[in-house]
Amino acid sequence: AEEGRRVSVMPRRVIPTEELMELEVVKRAGLRKEEAVALKLYTGPMFYLYNAVLRGFPAKAVELLKGNTYTTTIYCIVSGIIKLS
């Protein structure tokens, strides 16, 4: 919880995972912890790298990946979005 407060920069508030798992929307959707964490990452700065994987663009971001395709994380993001829709 302390780490979340430390890295929160307004207007973004990083919610601790334990608190996130208690949200009604998370419970109603039946999200697993892995899906909730992946979605939390997707709503932050990691969005840039995940989209570089999916689009193969921009070249600078693709280079930063060094072959990492975040396969499991992107799978959890997709699974979480499906459950929330």
Rosetta blueprint (number, residue, H / E / L):
1 A L
2 E H
3 E H
4 G H
5 R H
6 R H
7 V H
8 S L
9 V E
10 M L
11 P L
12 R E
13 R L
14 V L
15 I L
16 P L
17 T H
18 E H
19 E H
20 L H
21 M H
22 E L
23 L L
24 E H
25 V H
26 V H
27 K H
28 R H
29 A H
30 G L
31 L L
32 R L
33 K H
34 E H
35 E H
36 A H
37 V H
38 A H
39 L H
40 K H
41 L H
42 Y H
43 T L
44 G L
45 P L
46 M L
47 F H
48 Y H
49 L H
50 Y H
51 N H
52 A H
53 V H
54 L H
55 R H
56 G L
57 F L
58 P L
59 A H
60 K H
61 A H
62 V H
63 E H
64 L H
65 L H
66 K L
67 G L
68 N L
69 T L
70 Y L
71 T H
72 T H
73 T H
74 I H
75 Y H
76 C H
77 I H
78 V H
79 S H
80 G H
81 I H
82 I H
83 K H
84 L H
85 S L
